[in-house]
Amino acid sequence: MKKSIILGMVVAALLQTSCSEDFLNQTDPTKVGVDVFYKNEAQVKQALNGVYSQLQSITNTAYLAGEFYTDNTTIDLNPSDRGGAGGWEAFEFGTVNSGNGEIAAIWNNYYATLYNCNLTLEKMQGATLEDGARKEIEGQLKFLRGYLYFNLVQYFGDVVIVTSTLATPDPAFDLVRSPQTEVWAQIEKDLKEASTLLPAKYTNAADKGRATKGAALGLLGKSYLVQKKYAETVTTLKEVTTLGYSLNANYADNFDPSAAKKNGPESLFEVQYQGDNDLGEWSNFEYVFAPRVSKGAVTGYSAGGNGGRNVPTNDIINAYEKGDLRKDVSLKTSFTLDGKEYPVPYVAKYNYAHTIVNRTNTNWPVLRYADVLLMLAEAINEQTGPTAEALDYLNQVRKRAGLAALTALDKTAFRTAVLKERRLELAFENQRFFDLKRTMTPAQWAAFMNAHGAKEREKPTVDRGNVPFNSTDYVYTENEYYLPIPAPQILINAKLTQNPGY
């Protein structure tokens, strides 16, 4: 994938100009304009690759809300450098406000990607494409648009729906936030259409990792689950079970970036990264999540800067049952440097050998078959209680983890068991924030997070170096169930409304 949508450089010849007004109307000769691009399959696919590539920027910091803003992770605090206190640290301590730069980045990155989705969908209509290629590209773009809105609506609640580009800037100042019901309707529309256009598999090995029918149906099923449309959830996700997916025998294989295991049989969709080169497509989660002072003890390269972010909490460390094979894959509770052991936990599931410092080859999982099985178990239980079928879906995941099958649960106990299983199976994959919100009211969520915060204040997972907590740290209110609309967006467009409480 290309890192941007600068689609190439074309300098055919120096244009003849004269002292006329035509001199003012020249285009930049170093860039391809949208009106002369999008003419054939190669060009449209290049634009599509650019949209996929934008997912990397979105995913690189998705742990801020997906994990930090939950009971799963915390910070290896740097007492001498609090430069992140107003930005990324705010997600951990529940002090996010509308002026937070990370909030603005989330909004801007999503809508920039949506723009390019819409632009490519529009421009490809006039391109020379075979029917099969046209359907696949359209299906991928609609899946991506559905995925972007699936996240946006859960982050912000009501959001602006844009499904076409604007010929002039003026209409942008009249855009308003649409109710969540309309956003979910648009998500369902895009994903349903994508599921009819996309193949179960691609015939070309080079296309491995692109969105498929299974990805569209899996996300559609999850969309139904969030909306508590349980019958539709079950029907849709059961279709996924017929498409040839299976659990990896080894849990760690889901994250192994080697060519033989990347995008394996359990993967419905992953954000693609390519490391060990200078192409600009690498990931570096291993470094971002490594303890600050670990040097090369965790990453293997002492030259790489370690972020100390997304530290597994005492709470999640203690949540694993004895013998759970996922624990040692997902996290470590300490590291050893120069013969000394440091009791600082860290996320380990993205840690694999690589040849260039800070440039890893690890993808980020978005949808896995284990997720599908657990969603099916949950939806069936909500419909009819813990049937044998629901228990089987849940126990397939537990069996792979080396755990005993669960039996004789009532509906409430089964609901609790599924949520716990999701927490551990999908740990540090940015699922926790959405799972908590999906299963709790704003009041329940605030109470839950305040209880978590009280435990962290009383006994921090990682030593804070005598830095005291602020009075506002780990204090949550119901309004924080949604993130604030970025203040700059409201300054630009006064018709956008702010979420209550910000």
C-alpha positions as CSV (number, residue, x, y, z in Angstrom):
1,M,0.0,0.0,0.0
2,K,1.1,3.5,-0.7
3,K,1.5,5.8,2.3
4,S,-0.6,8.7,0.9
5,I,-2.9,9.6,-1.9
6,I,-0.3,11.6,-3.8
7,L,-0.8,9.5,-6.8
8,G,2.5,10.1,-8.5
9,M,4.5,12.7,-10.4
10,V,3.8,13.5,-14.0
11,V,6.0,16.0,-15.7
12,A,5.4,15.6,-19.4
13,A,6.7,18.9,-20.7
14,L,7.0,22.5,-19.7
15,L,3.8,24.3,-20.7
16,Q,4.0,27.2,-23.1
17,T,2.7,30.3,-21.3
18,S,2.3,34.0,-22.2
19,C,1.4,37.2,-20.5
20,S,-2.2,36.3,-20.4
21,E,-4.7,35.3,-17.7
22,D,-4.0,31.7,-18.7
23,F,-0.8,31.9,-16.7
24,L,-2.9,32.1,-13.5
25,N,-4.8,29.0,-14.4
26,Q,-2.0,26.4,-14.5
27,T,-2.2,23.2,-12.4
28,D,0.7,21.9,-10.4
29,P,2.7,19.9,-12.9
30,T,4.2,17.7,-10.2
31,K,0.9,16.1,-9.2
32,V,-1.8,14.1,-10.9
33,G,-5.2,15.9,-10.7
34,V,-8.3,14.0,-9.9
35,D,-9.8,14.8,-13.3
36,V,-7.0,13.1,-15.2
37,F,-6.6,10.1,-12.8
38,Y,-9.1,7.3,-12.0
39,K,-9.2,6.2,-15.6
40,N,-8.4,2.5,-15.4
41,E,-8.2,-0.4,-13.0
42,A,-4.6,0.2,-12.1
43,Q,-5.3,3.8,-11.1
44,V,-8.5,3.1,-9.2
45,K,-6.7,0.3,-7.3
46,Q,-3.9,2.7,-6.4
47,A,-6.4,5.1,-5.0
48,L,-8.1,2.2,-3.1
49,N,-4.7,1.3,-1.7
50,G,-4.3,4.8,-0.4
51,V,-7.6,4.5,1.5
52,Y,-6.4,1.2,3.1
53,S,-3.1,2.9,4.0
54,Q,-5.0,5.7,5.9
55,L,-6.2,3.0,8.2
56,Q,-2.7,2.8,9.6
57,S,-2.8,6.4,10.9
58,I,-6.2,5.7,12.5
59,T,-5.0,2.4,14.1
60,N,-1.6,3.6,15.4
61,T,-3.3,5.5,18.2
62,A,-6.6,3.6,18.5
63,Y,-5.5,2.1,21.8
64,L,-6.1,5.5,23.4
65,A,-9.8,4.9,23.5
66,G,-9.9,1.2,22.8
67,E,-7.8,0.2,25.8
68,F,-6.6,3.3,27.8
69,Y,-10.2,4.4,28.4
70,T,-11.0,1.1,30.0
71,D,-9.9,-1.1,32.9
72,N,-7.4,-3.0,30.6
73,T,-4.4,-0.8,30.5
74,T,-2.6,2.1,32.2
75,I,0.7,4.1,31.9
76,D,4.3,3.5,32.8
77,L,4.5,7.2,33.9
78,N,7.6,9.3,33.2
79,P,8.0,11.6,36.2
80,S,10.4,13.9,34.4
81,D,8.3,14.3,31.2
82,R,4.6,15.1,31.5
83,G,4.3,16.4,27.9
84,G,1.5,14.0,27.2
85,A,-0.7,15.0,30.1
86,G,-3.0,17.1,28.0
87,G,-3.1,14.6,25.2
88,W,-2.7,10.9,25.3
89,E,-2.5,10.6,29.1
90,A,-6.0,12.2,29.4
91,F,-7.5,9.0,28.0
92,E,-6.0,6.9,30.8
93,F,-7.1,9.3,33.6
94,G,-10.5,10.3,32.2
95,T,-9.6,13.9,31.7
96,V,-10.3,14.3,28.0
97,N,-11.8,17.6,26.9
98,S,-12.8,19.1,23.5
99,G,-9.4,20.8,23.1
100,N,-7.5,17.6,23.3
101,G,-5.3,17.3,20.2
102,E,-5.7,13.5,20.1
103,I,-9.5,13.9,19.8
104,A,-9.0,16.3,16.9
105,A,-6.6,13.8,15.3
106,I,-9.2,11.0,15.5
107,W,-11.9,13.2,14.0
108,N,-9.6,14.5,11.2
109,N,-8.1,11.2,10.3
110,Y,-11.5,9.5,10.0
111,Y,-13.1,12.2,7.9
112,A,-10.0,12.5,5.7
113,T,-10.3,8.8,5.0
114,L,-14.0,9.0,4.4
115,Y,-13.4,11.8,1.9
116,N,-11.0,9.5,-0.1
117,C,-13.5,6.6,0.1
118,N,-16.2,8.8,-1.3
119,L,-14.0,10.3,-4.0
120,T,-12.8,7.0,-5.2
121,L,-16.4,5.6,-5.3
122,E,-17.4,8.6,-7.4
123,K,-14.5,8.7,-9.8
124,M,-14.4,5.0,-10.4
125,Q,-17.8,5.2,-12.1
126,G,-16.1,6.7,-15.2
127,A,-13.1,4.4,-15.2
128,T,-12.5,1.5,-17.5
129,L,-13.0,-1.5,-15.3
130,E,-14.0,-5.1,-15.8
131,D,-17.3,-5.9,-14.1
132,G,-15.6,-8.3,-11.6
133,A,-13.0,-5.7,-10.6
134,R,-15.6,-3.0,-10.3
135,K,-17.7,-5.0,-7.9
136,E,-14.7,-5.9,-5.7
137,I,-13.4,-2.4,-5.5
138,E,-16.8,-0.9,-4.8
139,G,-17.4,-3.6,-2.1
140,Q,-14.1,-2.9,-0.4
141,L,-14.7,0.9,-0.3
142,K,-18.2,0.4,1.1
143,F,-16.8,-2.0,3.8
144,L,-14.2,0.6,4.7
145,R,-16.8,3.4,4.9
146,G,-19.0,1.2,7.1
147,Y,-16.0,0.4,9.3
148,L,-15.1,4.0,9.7
149,Y,-18.6,5.0,10.7
150,F,-18.9,1.9,13.0
151,N,-16.1,3.4,15.1
152,L,-17.1,7.0,14.8
153,V,-20.7,6.5,16.0
154,Q,-19.4,4.7,19.1
155,Y,-16.8,7.3,19.8
156,F,-18.9,10.4,19.4
157,G,-22.6,9.4,19.2
158,D,-24.3,11.5,16.6
159,V,-21.8,12.3,13.8
160,V,-21.8,13.9,10.4
161,I,-22.8,11.5,7.6
162,V,-21.0,12.2,4.3
163,T,-21.4,9.8,1.4
164,S,-20.3,12.1,-1.4
165,T,-17.7,14.8,-2.0
166,L,-18.5,18.5,-2.2
167,A,-17.9,20.5,-5.3
168,T,-17.2,23.7,-3.2
169,P,-16.4,24.3,0.4
170,D,-19.5,26.3,1.2
171,P,-21.9,23.3,1.9
172,A,-19.5,22.0,4.5
173,F,-20.4,24.8,6.8
174,D,-24.0,23.6,6.8
175,L,-23.3,20.0,7.8
176,V,-24.8,18.9,11.0
177,R,-24.6,15.7,13.1
178,S,-27.0,13.0,12.2
179,P,-28.8,10.9,14.9
180,Q,-27.2,7.6,15.7
181,T,-30.1,5.7,14.2
182,E,-29.4,7.3,10.9
183,V,-25.7,6.5,11.2
184,W,-26.4,2.9,12.0
185,A,-28.7,2.7,9.0
186,Q,-25.9,3.9,6.8
187,I,-23.5,1.4,8.3
188,E,-25.9,-1.4,7.7
189,K,-26.6,-0.3,4.1
190,D,-22.9,-0.1,3.2
191,L,-22.0,-3.5,4.8
192,K,-25.0,-5.3,3.3
193,E,-24.0,-4.0,-0.2
194,A,-20.4,-4.8,0.5
195,S,-21.3,-8.4,1.4
196,T,-23.0,-8.9,-1.9
197,L,-20.1,-7.5,-3.9
198,L,-17.1,-9.0,-2.2
199,P,-15.7,-12.5,-2.7
200,A,-15.3,-15.0,0.0
201,K,-11.6,-15.2,-1.0
202,Y,-9.5,-13.5,-3.6
203,T,-7.9,-15.5,-6.4
204,N,-4.8,-13.4,-6.5
205,A,-2.5,-14.0,-3.5
206,A,-1.4,-10.4,-3.7
207,D,-4.9,-9.4,-2.6
208,K,-4.7,-11.3,0.6
209,G,-5.7,-9.0,3.5
210,R,-8.3,-7.0,1.6
211,A,-11.8,-6.9,2.8
212,T,-13.9,-10.0,1.9
213,K,-17.5,-11.1,2.2
214,G,-16.6,-12.5,5.7
215,A,-15.3,-9.2,6.8
216,A,-18.4,-7.4,5.7
217,L,-20.8,-9.9,7.3
218,G,-18.7,-10.1,10.5
219,L,-18.8,-6.3,10.9
220,L,-22.5,-6.2,10.0
221,G,-23.2,-8.8,12.7
222,K,-21.3,-6.8,15.2
223,S,-23.2,-3.7,14.2
224,Y,-26.5,-5.6,14.9
225,L,-25.1,-6.7,18.2
226,V,-24.3,-3.2,19.3
227,Q,-27.9,-2.2,18.5
228,K,-29.2,-5.3,20.3
229,K,-30.8,-6.7,17.2
230,Y,-30.0,-10.2,18.3
231,A,-32.0,-12.2,15.7
232,E,-30.2,-10.3,12.9
233,T,-26.9,-10.8,14.7
234,V,-27.3,-14.6,14.8
235,T,-28.5,-14.9,11.2
236,T,-25.7,-12.8,9.9
237,L,-22.9,-14.3,11.9
238,K,-24.0,-17.9,11.2
239,E,-23.4,-17.1,7.6
240,V,-19.8,-16.3,8.5
241,T,-19.4,-19.7,9.9
242,T,-20.1,-21.2,6.5
243,L,-17.3,-19.3,4.7
244,G,-14.3,-21.5,5.8
245,Y,-12.9,-19.7,8.8
246,S,-11.5,-21.6,11.7
247,L,-9.7,-21.0,15.0
248,N,-5.9,-21.2,14.8
249,A,-4.8,-24.2,16.9
250,N,-2.2,-21.9,18.5
251,Y,-3.5,-18.6,19.8
252,A,-0.2,-16.8,19.1
253,D,-0.5,-17.6,15.4
254,N,-3.1,-14.8,15.2
255,F,-0.4,-12.2,15.7
256,D,2.6,-13.9,14.1
257,P,3.7,-11.6,11.1
258,S,5.6,-14.3,9.3
259,A,4.4,-14.9,5.7
260,A,3.0,-18.3,6.5
261,K,0.8,-17.1,9.3
262,K,-0.1,-13.5,8.5
263,N,-3.8,-13.1,7.6
264,G,-4.4,-16.7,8.6
265,P,-7.5,-18.9,8.8
266,E,-8.9,-17.0,11.8
267,S,-8.5,-13.5,10.3
268,L,-11.6,-11.8,8.9
269,F,-9.9,-8.4,8.6
270,E,-6.6,-6.8,9.7
271,V,-5.0,-3.5,9.2
272,Q,-2.0,-4.3,7.1
273,Y,1.6,-3.3,7.9
274,Q,4.9,-4.2,6.3
275,G,8.2,-3.8,8.2
276,D,11.8,-4.7,7.7
277,N,12.2,-2.1,4.9
278,D,12.1,1.6,4.2
279,L,8.7,1.7,2.4
280,G,7.0,3.6,5.2
281,E,4.4,0.9,5.9
282,W,5.8,-0.5,9.1
283,S,4.1,-0.8,12.5
284,N,5.8,-0.1,15.9
285,F,3.4,-1.2,18.5
286,E,6.1,-3.3,20.2
287,Y,8.0,0.0,20.9
288,V,5.0,2.1,21.9
289,F,4.0,-0.5,24.4
290,A,7.4,-1.4,25.7
291,P,8.3,-0.2,29.3
292,R,10.0,3.1,29.2
293,V,13.4,2.1,30.7
294,S,13.5,-1.4,29.2
295,K,16.0,-0.3,26.5
296,G,16.5,-3.4,24.3
297,A,15.3,-5.9,26.9
298,V,11.8,-6.1,25.3
299,T,12.3,-5.0,21.7
300,G,15.8,-6.3,21.1
301,Y,17.0,-2.8,20.0
302,S,18.3,-0.4,22.7
303,A,18.2,2.4,20.1
304,G,14.5,2.4,19.8
305,G,12.5,4.8,22.0
306,N,10.0,3.0,24.3
307,G,6.6,4.5,25.0
308,G,5.6,2.9,28.2
309,R,1.9,3.1,27.1
310,N,-0.9,0.6,27.2
311,V,0.5,-1.2,30.3
312,P,-1.7,-4.2,31.3
313,T,-3.4,-3.4,34.6
314,N,-3.2,-5.5,37.8
315,D,-6.9,-6.1,37.2
316,I,-6.6,-7.8,33.8
317,I,-3.5,-9.6,34.9
318,N,-5.4,-11.2,37.7
319,A,-8.5,-11.9,35.6
320,Y,-6.8,-14.8,33.7
321,E,-7.7,-18.3,35.0
322,K,-4.9,-20.6,36.0
323,G,-3.6,-22.4,32.9
324,D,-5.0,-19.9,30.4
325,L,-2.6,-20.2,27.4
326,R,-3.4,-16.7,26.2
327,K,-1.9,-14.9,29.2
328,D,1.7,-15.5,28.4
329,V,1.1,-14.6,24.7
330,S,-0.8,-11.4,25.5
331,L,1.3,-9.9,28.3
332,K,4.4,-10.2,30.4
333,T,4.5,-9.0,34.0
334,S,8.1,-7.9,34.1
335,F,11.3,-7.6,32.2
336,T,15.0,-8.2,33.0
337,L,17.7,-5.7,32.2
338,D,21.4,-6.0,33.2
339,G,20.5,-8.9,35.5
340,K,17.8,-6.9,37.4
341,E,14.1,-7.7,37.2
342,Y,11.7,-4.8,36.8
343,P,8.1,-5.5,37.8
344,V,6.6,-3.4,34.9
345,P,4.0,-5.3,32.8
346,Y,3.7,-4.8,29.1
347,V,1.7,-6.0,26.1
348,A,3.6,-8.8,24.4
349,K,1.2,-10.1,21.7
350,Y,2.7,-7.8,19.0
351,N,6.3,-8.6,19.9
352,Y,8.1,-10.5,17.1
353,A,11.6,-10.5,15.7
354,H,12.4,-7.8,13.1
355,T,15.5,-6.6,11.3
356,I,15.2,-2.8,11.5
357,V,14.8,-0.9,14.7
358,N,11.2,0.6,15.2
359,R,10.0,-1.0,11.9
360,T,8.0,-4.1,12.7
361,N,5.9,-6.3,10.4
362,T,2.9,-6.9,12.7
363,N,-0.6,-6.4,11.5
364,W,-3.4,-5.1,13.8
365,P,-6.4,-7.5,14.1
366,V,-9.8,-5.9,13.6
367,L,-12.1,-9.0,13.2
368,R,-11.2,-12.6,14.2
369,Y,-13.3,-15.7,14.0
370,A,-13.0,-16.1,17.8
371,D,-14.8,-12.7,18.0
372,V,-17.6,-14.1,15.7
373,L,-18.0,-17.2,17.9
374,L,-18.2,-15.1,21.1
375,M,-20.7,-12.7,19.5
376,L,-22.9,-15.6,18.4
377,A,-22.8,-17.0,22.0
378,E,-23.8,-13.6,23.4
379,A,-26.6,-13.0,20.9
380,I,-28.1,-16.4,21.3
381,N,-28.0,-16.1,25.1
382,E,-29.7,-12.7,24.9
383,Q,-32.4,-14.2,22.7
384,T,-33.1,-17.6,24.3
385,G,-30.8,-18.1,27.2
386,P,-27.6,-20.2,27.4
387,T,-28.5,-23.0,25.0
388,A,-26.2,-25.9,24.1
389,E,-25.4,-24.1,20.9
390,A,-24.4,-20.9,22.7
391,L,-22.3,-22.9,25.2
392,D,-20.5,-24.6,22.3
393,Y,-19.5,-21.4,20.6
394,L,-18.2,-20.1,23.9
395,N,-16.4,-23.3,24.8
396,Q,-14.7,-23.5,21.4
397,V,-12.8,-20.4,22.4
398,R,-12.1,-21.6,25.9
399,K,-10.8,-25.0,24.6
400,R,-8.2,-23.3,22.4
401,A,-7.1,-21.3,25.5
402,G,-6.6,-24.6,27.4
403,L,-9.5,-24.0,29.8
404,A,-12.3,-26.3,30.9
405,A,-15.7,-26.1,29.3
406,L,-18.4,-24.1,31.1
407,T,-21.7,-25.7,31.9
408,A,-24.9,-25.1,33.8
409,L,-25.0,-21.3,33.6
410,D,-28.1,-19.2,33.8
411,K,-28.6,-16.2,31.5
412,T,-27.0,-13.7,33.8
413,A,-24.0,-15.8,34.6
414,F,-23.5,-16.7,30.9
415,R,-23.6,-13.0,30.0
416,T,-20.9,-12.3,32.6
417,A,-18.8,-15.3,31.3
418,V,-19.0,-14.1,27.7
419,L,-17.9,-10.6,28.5
420,K,-15.0,-11.9,30.5
421,E,-14.0,-14.3,27.7
422,R,-14.1,-11.4,25.2
423,R,-11.9,-9.3,27.5
424,L,-9.2,-12.0,27.7
425,E,-9.5,-13.4,24.2
426,L,-9.5,-10.0,22.5
427,A,-7.2,-8.3,25.1
428,F,-5.3,-5.3,23.7
429,E,-7.0,-5.4,20.4
430,N,-9.0,-2.2,21.0
431,Q,-12.3,-4.1,21.7
432,R,-12.7,-3.4,25.4
433,F,-14.1,0.2,25.2
434,F,-16.8,-0.8,22.7
435,D,-17.7,-3.9,24.7
436,L,-18.1,-2.0,28.0
437,K,-20.3,0.6,26.3
438,R,-22.4,-2.0,24.5
439,T,-23.2,-3.8,27.7
440,M,-23.6,-0.9,30.0
441,T,-25.7,2.3,30.3
442,P,-23.9,5.5,30.7
443,A,-24.6,5.5,34.5
444,Q,-23.4,1.9,34.8
445,W,-20.3,2.6,32.7
446,A,-19.4,5.7,34.8
447,A,-19.8,3.6,38.1
448,F,-17.7,0.8,36.7
449,M,-14.9,3.1,35.6
450,N,-14.9,5.0,38.9
451,A,-14.5,1.7,40.7
452,H,-11.6,0.8,38.5
453,G,-10.1,4.2,39.0
454,A,-10.3,3.9,42.8
455,K,-8.3,0.6,42.6
456,E,-5.6,2.2,40.5
457,R,-5.4,5.2,42.8
458,E,-5.1,3.0,45.8
459,K,-2.6,0.6,44.3
460,P,-1.2,1.8,40.9
461,T,-0.1,-1.0,38.6
462,V,3.2,0.8,37.9
463,D,5.2,3.0,40.3
464,R,4.5,6.7,39.6
465,G,7.9,8.0,40.9
466,N,6.2,10.1,43.6
467,V,4.0,11.9,41.1
468,P,0.7,12.4,42.9
469,F,-2.7,11.9,41.3
470,N,-4.7,15.0,40.3
471,S,-8.1,15.4,41.9
472,T,-9.7,14.8,38.5
473,D,-7.8,11.7,37.7
474,Y,-10.0,8.6,37.3
475,V,-13.2,10.5,38.0
476,Y,-15.8,9.7,35.4
477,T,-19.3,11.1,34.7
478,E,-22.0,9.8,32.5
479,N,-21.3,12.3,29.7
480,E,-17.8,10.7,29.2
481,Y,-19.6,7.7,27.7
482,Y,-19.0,9.6,24.5
483,L,-15.9,11.6,23.5
484,P,-16.3,15.3,22.9
485,I,-16.6,16.8,19.4
486,P,-13.2,18.6,18.8
487,A,-13.4,22.3,19.6
488,P,-11.8,23.3,16.3
489,Q,-14.6,21.6,14.4
490,I,-17.2,23.6,16.2
491,L,-15.3,26.8,15.6
492,I,-15.2,26.0,11.9
493,N,-18.8,25.0,11.7
494,A,-21.1,26.6,14.4
495,K,-23.9,24.3,13.4
496,L,-22.1,21.4,14.9
497,T,-23.3,20.8,18.5
498,Q,-21.1,19.6,21.4
499,N,-21.8,16.5,23.4
500,P,-23.4,17.3,26.8
501,G,-21.0,18.0,29.7
502,Y,-18.1,19.2,27.6
